[in-house]
Amino acid sequence: MPASISTPAGAALQVLPVPAFNDNYLWLVHDGSHAAVVDPGDAEPILAALRDRGLTLTAILLTHHHRDHIGGVPALLQRFDVPVFGPRNDGIAAVTQPLGEGDRIAVPGIGLDLAVLDVPGHTHGHIAYYAGGADGAPGMGPHWLFCGDTLFAGGCGRLFEGTPAQMAASLDKLAALPPETEVFCAHEYTLSNLRFALEIEPGNEALRARMEAETKKRQHGVPTVPSTIAVERATNPFLRYRDERIAQRLAAAGKVAANAAPLAVFAALREWKNHF
């Protein structure tokens, strides 16, 4: 079921997952007539989705420079003269509207207001887009987060360019968003991430219940995303790295010293996941 939200102008917006490659989700946000796309790594599935629904593309939003997130931009721009919003510091030549922490944008054509968050770690200049008010004020309706490869359902992105300290700070920033915030990450990595999470927290009952529920979704071909910040706080070890039980688990496995600092625990978690 697509996520939906009403804009201040009253238009009902939907977020549709457009599968691409082996496990990417390209997000199409539309009001039934106009659409914006987040991280179009491949133009063809987006063009097909636009055509099938009778939509006109009005904006492209990018979170970081990796090919599976920007590869479809040139082909889309050949057909649509639209602005390309993206990170100011991630080296994407196609960006016409460079953005960074504290910026806000009104997405053309669909009336969606987004706050921009700097979330480095996966890449140096990675950004995320947040709908619902940067301060999470009550009464503002549903909250959406388009976070690229920073926060995943049950996990986080690899540290290709950034440091553990950067990624931990980025995830802390996202974890501080309202618990009802829906997390639209860019990959279907959930079951793999949850298998690792269960290695870390085998006694986490919320995690066990999540694994069962998400497994059933995948058996029926249903996406496991979006999740929510509340679910991630309860089950994602990369948001829970300050929990003493996680530190003890890593120490018992010989991954960190006893009484290791939280950042050392986070770094060890990410390194363990790299080889899990």
MARTOR-813469 format. One line per 5 residues: number of its first residue (from 1); for each residue x, y, z of N, C-alpha, C. Coordinates in steps of 0.001 Angstrom, whole numbers, padded with zeros to 6 digits. Atoms other than C-alpha are relative to their C-alpha. Last residue first. Example, Ala and Ser with C-alpha at 12.3 -4.5 7.8 and 13.67 -1.06 7.14 Angstrom:
BEGIN
2> -000820/-001190/-000060/013670/-001060/007140/-000770/001090/000730 ~ 000890/-001190/000000/012300/-004500/007800/000900/001200/000000 $
//
This chain:
BEGIN
276> 000971/000955/-000541/028982/-011114/008142/-000621/-000844/-001123 ~ -000484/001356/000281/032135/-009486/006805/-000973/-001080/000456 ~ -000678/000042/001301/031029/-005851/006509/000375/-001424/-000404 ~ 001020/000129/001055/028591/-006418/009392/000643/-000085/-001380 ~ 000525/001361/-000065/031513/-007038/011736/-001019/-000222/-001118 $
271> -001035/000879/000539/033186/-003793/010615/-000467/-001450/000004 ~ -000027/-000192/001450/029978/-001827/011155/001037/-000925/-000650 ~ 001240/000514/000603/029487/-003290/014624/000067/000093/-001525 ~ -000132/001457/000024/033126/-002670/015527/-001240/-000655/-000591 ~ -000967/000347/001040/032828/000988/014543/000160/-001513/-000123 $
266> 000601/-000247/001311/029662/001351/016619/000943/-000426/-001119 ~ 001008/001034/000208/031258/-000304/019648/-000641/000167/-001370 ~ -000759/001208/000331/034297/001961/019349/-000942/-001167/-000249 ~ -000444/-000141/001386/031911/004931/019200/000828/-001201/-000440 ~ 001060/000243/000992/030160/003710/022340/000464/000111/-001448 $
261> 000824/-001190/000195/033405/003528/024353/-001051/-000276/-001077 ~ -000342/-000845/001142/034692/000037/025142/-000955/001185/-000082 ~ 000190/-001416/-000343/034037/-001280/028648/000426/000941/-001124 ~ 001007/-000239/-001018/035472/-004679/027724/-000022/001479/000345 ~ -000434/000220/-001374/037578/-004478/024609/-001170/000177/000952 $
256> -000434/-001209/-000699/035932/-004772/021231/000510/-000399/001378 ~ 000005/-001087/000978/035276/-007476/018624/000425/001326/000596 ~ -001356/-000447/000263/036283/-010429/020813/000105/001130/-000998 ~ -000437/000535/001294/032870/-012052/020543/001414/000427/-000354 ~ -000033/001457/-000127/032243/-011512/024272/000476/-000658/-001286 $
251> -001163/000348/-000814/033205/-007858/023836/000139/-001511/000123 ~ -001197/-000179/000813/030760/-007502/020973/001262/-000342/000774 ~ 000010/001031/001049/027952/-009012/023033/001254/000117/-000868 ~ -000404/001259/-000609/028828/-006866/026057/000060/-001119/-001036 ~ -001431/-000090/-000301/028692/-003704/023982/000516/-001309/000588 $
246> -000689/000116/001287/025317/-004775/022620/001509/000077/000203 ~ 000059/001404/000404/024034/-005424/026131/000689/-000218/-001344 ~ -001070/000750/-000650/025255/-002010/027259/000013/-001464/-000419 ~ 000571/000966/-000943/023032/-000244/024754/001113/-000891/000557 ~ -000309/-000420/-001371/024970/002638/023186/-000549/-000969/001054 $
241> -001384/000364/-000333/025006/000871/019805/000414/000455/001396 ~ 000025/000482/-001375/021226/000942/019583/001403/-000275/000547 ~ 000590/-001075/-000796/020811/002969/016384/000058/-000324/001489 ~ -000786/-001193/000288/023258/000725/014530/-000613/001266/000599 ~ -001159/-000112/-000895/021710/-002292/016258/000825/001258/-000230 $
236> -001163/-000217/000859/018356/-001673/014536/001245/000184/000872 ~ -000522/001235/000585/015476/-003249/016490/001289/000149/-000792 ~ 000221/001208/-000800/013749/-000814/018842/000782/-001204/-000494 ~ -000544/-000195/-001347/015094/002448/017449/-000081/-001287/000826 ~ -001466/000039/000082/014445/001191/013934/000632/000183/001378 $
231> -000413/001381/000233/010823/000375/014705/001515/-000100/-000031 ~ 000276/000759/-001226/010259/003826/016202/000453/-001448/-000129 ~ -001067/-000284/-000952/012000/005488/013254/-000221/-000775/001289 ~ 000151/-001257/-000727/009538/003787/010960/001202/000198/000922 ~ 000159/000310/-001413/009794/001150/008223/-000290/001324/000708 $
226> -000672/-000691/-001088/009158/001947/004603/-000191/-000685/001348 ~ -000104/-001430/-000294/010133/-000551/003488/-001205/000712/-000596 ~ -000073/-000140/-001458/009783/-004335/003728/000143/001460/000419 ~ -001164/-000706/-000552/008596/-004526/000134/-000054/000070/001524 ~ 000362/-001321/-000501/005976/-007202/-000622/001254/000694/000535 $
221> -000470/-001016/000928/006917/-010168/-002810/-000318/001422/000402 ~ 001118/-000411/000854/004761/-012601/-000838/000396/001134/-000953 ~ 000541/001217/000589/007692/-014442/000747/-001144/000302/-000958 ~ -000840/000345/001137/009260/-011016/001242/-000463/-001282/-000672 ~ 000155/-000982/001078/006381/-009872/003408/000794/-000422/-001229 $
216> 001282/000265/000656/006413/-013080/005443/-000238/000967/-001150 ~ -000178/001214/000800/010111/-012614/006186/-001280/-000333/-000752 ~ -000646/-000404/001249/009403/-009060/007309/000254/-001192/-000912 ~ 000912/-000786/000825/006859/-010214/009895/000624/000358/-001344 ~ 001094/000864/000456/009046/-012982/011306/-000922/000758/-000950 $
211> -000550/000941/000960/012125/-010755/011470/-001106/-000897/-000559 ~ -000203/-000692/001274/010107/-008023/013142/000520/-000941/-001063 ~ 001317/-000191/000606/008861/-010372/015831/000126/000708/-001346 ~ 000463/001313/000457/012420/-011482/016554/-001357/000121/-000697 ~ -000781/000361/001182/013574/-007865/016706/-000447/-001342/-000557 $
206> 000518/-000840/001081/010810/-006903/019119/000706/-000325/-001311 ~ 001273/000565/000458/011799/-009892/021259/-000618/000831/-001119 ~ 000876/-001144/000265/015438/-008816/021527/-001307/-000500/-000611 ~ 001091/-000056/-000965/017131/-011865/023080/-000965/001142/-000207 ~ 000894/001154/000150/019298/-012690/020063/-001186/000027/000962 $
201> 000993/-000049/-001080/020729/-009150/020076/-000974/-001181/-000106 ~ -000417/-000958/-001020/023947/-009087/018025/-000926/-000024/001209 ~ -001293/000459/-000497/023403/-012203/015938/000467/000885/001161 ~ 000292/001105/-000924/019765/-011152/015682/001281/-000638/000525 ~ 000498/-000567/-001247/020880/-007835/014196/-000295/-001089/001028 $
196> -001142/-000505/-000753/022929/-009699/011594/-000448/000558/001353 ~ -000775/001178/-000403/019910/-011684/010483/001227/000412/000806 ~ 000606/000536/-001216/017946/-008430/010564/000685/-001287/000452 ~ -000309/-000847/-001145/020310/-006757/008108/-000553/-000585/001298 ~ -001421/000155/-000290/020110/-009663/005672/000387/000823/001221 $
191> -000171/001314/-000613/016322/-009616/005925/001462/-000268/000337 ~ 000521/000145/-001353/016148/-005859/005395/000284/-001363/000616 ~ -001032/000740/-000726/018482/-005274/002470/-000521/-000538/001327 ~ 000684/001118/-000667/015809/-004112/000033/001061/-000909/000620 ~ -000313/001387/000360/017585/-000878/-000849/-000849/-000974/000811 $
186> -000150/000227/001436/016996/002886/-001043/000270/-001442/-000405 ~ -001392/000235/000388/015609/003872/002326/000043/-000554/-001422 ~ -000070/000459/001383/012153/005364/002791/001464/-000125/-000400 ~ -001376/000023/000499/011863/005614/006574/000023/-000635/-001390 ~ -000175/001138/000897/008413/006634/007790/001351/000110/-000702 $
181> -000607/-000289/001304/008562/009046/010734/000181/-001271/-000806 ~ 000904/000435/001070/006242/007877/013517/000551/000251/-001396 ~ 000037/001458/000140/009053/008017/016086/-000892/-000488/-001135 ~ 001178/000561/-000674/009664/011731/015492/-000143/-001499/-000268 ~ 001242/-000414/000660/013238/012411/014334/-001195/-000645/000699 $
176> 000665/-001036/-000790/016024/011863/016878/-001268/000535/-000659 ~ 000714/000662/-001092/017029/008557/015248/-000762/000996/000868 ~ 001222/000584/000545/017907/010522/012102/-000827/-000666/001094 ~ 000858/-001090/000483/020387/012733/013943/-001323/-000546/-000525 ~ 000582/-000617/-001192/021834/009754/015829/-000965/001117/-000399 $
171> 001080/000882/-000439/022287/008024/012475/-000657/000532/001276 ~ 001095/-000079/000970/024271/010970/011130/-001185/-000853/000445 ~ 000675/-001285/-000203/026386/011172/014288/-001181/000162/-000954 ~ 000714/000082/-001273/027181/007458/014085/-000757/001289/000275 ~ 001195/000808/000190/028029/007829/010397/-000802/-000102/001293 $
166> 000960/-000696/000849/030389/010722/010999/-001291/-000803/-000137 ~ 000545/-001128/-000764/032107/009063/013962/-001024/000766/-000823 ~ 001010/000463/-000951/032484/005808/012020/-000624/001140/000793 ~ -000558/000642/-001179/034267/007766/009291/-001110/-000567/000873 ~ 000008/-000658/-001294/033229/008761/005805/000599/-000852/001098 $
161> -000795/-001228/-000002/034113/007633/002299/000117/000634/001387 ~ -000877/-000061/001165/032881/004081/001706/000927/001212/000053 ~ -000790/-001220/-000108/031517/003604/005204/000984/000069/-001158 ~ -001440/000187/-000187/028873/001000/004434/000705/001356/000031 ~ -000867/000129/001158/025239/001993/004829/001453/-000263/000370 $
156> -000478/-001290/000484/023082/001309/007864/000945/-000250/-001167 ~ -001433/-000156/000177/021005/-001529/009286/000392/001413/-000374 ~ -000802/000959/-000746/017600/-002885/010273/001492/000190/-000097 ~ 000865/000774/-000881/015720/-001022/007562/000851/-001072/000670 ~ 000777/001056/000635/018524/001080/006160/-000958/-000611/001009 $
151> 000754/000890/-000880/019869/004419/007355/-000759/-001002/-000848 ~ -000490/-000267/-001347/022557/006184/005324/-000641/-000959/000994 ~ -000729/001156/-000531/022029/004693/001856/000600/000279/001377 ~ -001011/000609/000862/019359/007070/000564/000610/-001233/000617 ~ -001336/-000007/-000600/017610/008748/003504/001049/-000729/-000826 $
146> -000675/000615/001138/014207/009811/002238/001497/000079/000289 ~ -001441/-000168/000094/012358/010479/005494/000511/-000764/-001206 ~ -000704/000856/000939/008600/011005/005705/001484/000335/000007 ~ -001393/-000395/000193/006502/012360/008562/000667/-001015/-000923 ~ -001016/001035/000181/002722/012172/008723/001383/000583/-000283 $
141> 000342/001118/000844/000658/015087/010026/001140/-000985/-000138 ~ -000396/-000280/001374/001924/018414/011294/-000278/-001172/-000928 ~ 001108/-000499/000788/000055/018302/014579/000315/000264/-001446 ~ 001226/000797/000031/003139/017988/016721/-001048/000640/-000895 ~ 001081/-000595/-000774/006367/019750/015752/-001257/-000842/-000090 $
136> 000900/001067/-000411/009088/017440/014456/-001174/000505/000812 ~ 000003/000098/-001454/011573/020310/014457/-000930/-001087/000507 ~ -001328/000336/-000492/012473/019886/010796/000053/-000146/001501 ~ -000465/-001044/-000899/008822/019791/009855/001317/-000389/000619 ~ 000742/000056/-001250/006979/016842/008342/000430/001046/000988 $
131> 001297/-000674/000089/008934/015934/005239/-000706/-000133/001343 ~ 000978/000286/-001051/012624/015068/005629/-001246/000847/-000193 ~ 001133/-000910/000119/015189/014793/002847/-001074/-000417/001002 ~ 001305/000636/-000096/018586/013204/003427/-001063/001087/-000089 ~ 001071/-000731/-000662/022082/014290/002431/-001244/-000873/000066 $
126> 001349/000585/-000013/025336/012483/001597/-000985/000900/000754 ~ 001012/-001041/000107/028353/014751/001112/-001434/-000463/000058 ~ -000329/-001228/-000732/031257/012635/002300/-001170/000970/000033 ~ -000840/-000876/000817/029749/009315/001232/000229/001279/000796 ~ -000025/000846/001192/028381/006468/003364/000806/000693/-001096 $
121> -000434/001300/-000499/029331/008559/006373/000130/-000976/-001145 ~ -001192/000621/000576/027768/011954/005893/000342/-001318/000685 ~ -000177/001306/-000644/024160/012744/006898/001207/-000719/-000601 ~ -001298/000579/000355/023537/016447/006188/000176/-001304/000777 ~ -000884/000385/-001088/019812/017061/006590/001313/-000514/-000572 $
116> -001200/000710/000426/017532/018895/004175/000902/-000224/001205 ~ -001204/-000492/-000660/013992/019888/005117/001167/-000881/-000419 ~ -001020/000902/-000508/011237/019135/002623/001114/000772/000694 ~ -001060/-000748/-000656/007972/020849/001742/000967/-000969/000654 ~ -000553/000671/-001175/005808/018947/-000744/001164/000810/000545 $
111> 000289/-000720/-001228/003703/021069/-003095/000503/-000650/001267 ~ 000760/000857/-000914/003611/018556/-005945/-000222/000633/001370 ~ 001068/000802/000587/004624/020584/-008988/-000830/-000787/000966 ~ 000871/-000540/001047/007940/021886/-007743/-001055/-001011/-000445 ~ -000204/000792/001207/009260/020434/-004467/-000963/000477/-001083 $
106> 001359/000332/000387/009241/023224/-001892/000110/-000722/-001340 ~ 000449/-000144/001380/012748/023181/-000490/-001485/-000305/-000096 ~ 001354/000533/000187/014327/023747/002889/-000397/000234/-001450 ~ 000790/-000448/001155/018011/024189/003610/-001382/-000622/000037 ~ 000757/-001210/-000288/019270/023624/007152/-000779/000550/-001175 $
101> 000696/-000069/-001286/021980/021122/006268/-000683/001356/000197 ~ -000695/000469/-001181/022957/021202/002611/-000841/000210/001233 ~ 000643/-000085/-001309/021632/021693/-000888/000923/-000493/001099 ~ -000824/000624/-001036/022765/022320/-004454/-000538/000301/001395 ~ 000419/-000627/-001249/019925/023136/-006893/000787/-000644/001140 $
96> 000229/-001417/000291/021183/022451/-010425/-000417/000774/001239 ~ 000773/-000757/-000990/022745/019054/-009658/-000099/001469/-000411 ~ 001353/-000274/000479/023876/017257/-012828/-000820/000866/000951 ~ 000016/-001080/000991/027577/017515/-011988/-001412/000397/-000400 ~ 000940/000441/001030/027298/015475/-008797/-000202/001136/-000992 $
91> -000591/000091/001332/030424/016040/-006685/-000912/-000510/-001091 ~ -000202/001400/000367/029116/015215/-003221/000384/-000168/-001464 ~ -001398/000417/-000161/029373/018565/-001456/000231/-001462/-000367 ~ -000930/-001046/000412/026237/020511/-002334/001423/-000523/-000086 ~ -000976/-000461/-000987/024005/017471/-002145/000991/001003/-000581 $
86> -000958/000991/-000452/021116/017250/-004598/001022/000594/000945 ~ -000426/-000327/-001352/018143/018893/-006238/000979/-001070/000466 ~ -000618/001145/-000663/017860/018510/-010001/000525/000479/001346 ~ -001142/-000221/-000884/015442/021002/-011528/000501/-001310/000596 ~ 000364/-000123/-001411/013256/019856/-014425/001236/000312/000838 $
81> -000813/-001145/-000404/013304/020032/-018224/-000369/000341/001437 ~ 000666/-000944/-000888/011911/016539/-018847/000980/001095/000403 ~ 001445/-000025/000233/012705/014157/-021680/-000731/001050/000824 ~ 000239/-000095/001436/016477/014452/-022045/-001481/000154/-000314 ~ -000117/-001401/000395/016617/015221/-018338/-000143/000190/-001509 $
76> 001206/-000709/-000436/015276/011748/-017576/000042/001461/-000437 ~ 001109/000396/000871/017990/010138/-019698/-001293/000696/000402 ~ -000127/-000559/001352/020722/012141/-017957/-001172/-000354/-000913 ~ 000275/-001435/000107/019359/011356/-014450/000152/000524/-001426 ~ 001095/-000286/000917/019135/007578/-014776/-000254/001465/-000244 $
71> -000260/000443/001364/022556/006823/-013313/-001087/000331/-001002 ~ 000040/-001137/000929/022057/008966/-010203/000069/-000412/-001465 ~ 000923/-001032/-000461/021273/006522/-007392/-000130/001156/-000983 ~ 001332/000598/-000083/022803/003282/-008714/-001038/000965/000567 ~ 000608/000196/001318/025793/005346/-009830/-001430/-000563/000090 $
66> -000221/001347/000527/026708/006592/-006383/-000872/-000272/-001226 ~ -000515/000079/001364/026689/010386/-005981/000118/-001403/-000580 ~ -001455/000136/000072/024487/011013/-002981/000398/-000454/-001397 ~ -000579/000015/-001341/020941/011928/-001882/001521/-000109/-000014 ~ -001102/000939/-000154/019398/013019/-005189/000553/000085/001424 $
61> -000680/-000202/-001270/016025/014658/-005836/001042/-001096/000179 ~ -000861/001125/-000347/014629/015031/-009362/000721/000355/001297 ~ -001228/-000214/-000769/011731/017373/-010053/000724/-001320/000203 ~ -000230/-001414/-000282/008589/017950/-012155/001277/000260/000793 ~ -001080/-000215/-000955/007993/014594/-013866/000259/001487/000166 $
56> -001045/-000844/000563/004610/014381/-015542/001058/000251/001061 ~ -000623/-001023/-000821/002337/011500/-014573/001042/000783/-000791 ~ 000319/-001285/000614/-000108/009434/-016651/000577/001179/000759 ~ 000888/-000759/-000885/000115/006478/-014280/-000374/001362/-000560 ~ 001120/000831/-000430/001561/003923/-016710/-001022/000783/000812 $
51> 000884/000277/001125/003736/006522/-018413/-001240/-000768/000442 ~ 000639/-001258/000389/005258/007812/-015194/-001021/-000233/-001105 ~ 000951/-000335/-001059/005898/004271/-013977/-000728/001302/-000311 ~ 001140/000916/000098/007472/003297/-017305/-001052/000337/001044 ~ 000781/-000385/001175/009681/006380/-017324/-001224/-000884/-000158 $
46> 000687/-001243/-000349/010769/005565/-013776/-000855/000471/-001174 ~ 001148/000298/-000852/011511/001943/-014684/-000756/001249/000437 ~ 001068/000762/000651/013584/003133/-017662/-001165/-000352/000930 ~ 001103/-000786/000540/015559/005927/-016008/-001173/-000856/-000457 ~ 000326/000538/001321/017792/003844/-013759/-001216/000757/-000511 $
41> -001179/000662/000529/019545/005147/-010651/-000185/-000544/-001400 ~ 000288/000824/001176/016689/007538/-010051/001259/-000609/-000609 ~ -001095/000923/000322/017519/008711/-006497/-000296/-000926/-001184 ~ -001157/-000013/-000889/014234/010325/-005450/000963/-001096/-000433 ~ -000650/001288/-000199/011663/011059/-008144/001223/000188/000879 $
36> -001431/-000175/-000218/009175/013914/-008198/000590/-001373/000258 ~ -000806/000908/-000808/005725/013561/-009694/001425/000514/000138 ~ -001411/-000362/000036/002842/015476/-011212/000780/-000873/000967 ~ -000282/-000709/001246/-000685/014374/-012069/001479/000284/-000172 ~ 000933/000476/001017/-001888/011868/-009468/000198/000663/-001344 $
31> 001341/-000428/-000398/-000230/013743/-006621/-001077/-000453/-000977 ~ 000882/-000612/000993/003170/012072/-006886/-001360/000359/000585 ~ 000971/-000727/-000818/006277/010947/-005009/-000919/000765/-000952 ~ 000767/-000927/000823/008258/008296/-006901/-001089/000616/000879 ~ 001255/-000473/-000598/010938/006532/-004866/-000643/001057/-000879 $
26> 000043/-001383/000444/013585/004416/-006610/-001365/000521/000441 ~ 001304/-000644/000122/014022/001207/-004623/000222/001444/-000420 ~ 000239/-001426/-000230/017156/-000798/-005276/-001488/000329/000016 ~ 000622/-000252/-001297/017516/-004575/-004792/-000215/001477/000303 ~ 000305/001191/-000798/018680/-006309/-007940/-000805/000313/001249 $
21> -001179/000837/-000207/018495/-003462/-010459/-000386/-001225/000835 ~ -001010/-000091/001054/015372/-001335/-010012/001198/-000865/000375 ~ -001168/000883/-000084/012126/-001487/-008048/000943/000193/-001182 ~ -000233/000484/001359/009863/001595/-008124/001244/-000875/000055 ~ -001311/000602/000240/008482/002208/-004636/000079/-000506/-001437 $
16> -000007/001327/000602/005514/004579/-004669/001424/-000518/-000123 ~ -001378/000417/000255/005025/007545/-002369/-000037/-001437/-000498 ~ -000342/001391/-000250/001588/009122/-002557/001482/-000206/-000283 ~ -001210/000533/000596/000483/012713/-002272/000163/-001454/000365 ~ -000417/001248/-000628/-003033/013945/-001637/001202/-000547/-000752 $
11> -000254/001081/000947/-003396/017565/-002669/000484/-001232/000750 ~ 001073/000979/000042/-004951/019744/000014/000226/-001142/-000957 ~ 000946/-000386/001046/-002834/022846/-000493/-001122/-001012/-000167 ~ 000797/-001130/-000441/-001171/022199/002865/-001020/000457/-001033 ~ -000793/-001215/-000080/-000114/018811/001498/-000869/001132/000520 $
6> 000653/-001154/000595/-002011/015630/002275/000875/001220/000200 ~ -000018/-001176/-000854/000043/012487/002851/-000764/001098/-000724 ~ 000666/-001185/000510/000116/008984/001435/000032/001100/001035 ~ 000153/-000994/-001045/002224/005831/001727/-000656/001228/-000601 ~ -000830/-001188/000028/001559/003333/-001031/-000240/000878/001218 $
1> 000839/-001185/000000/000000/000000/000000/000880/001242/000000 $
//
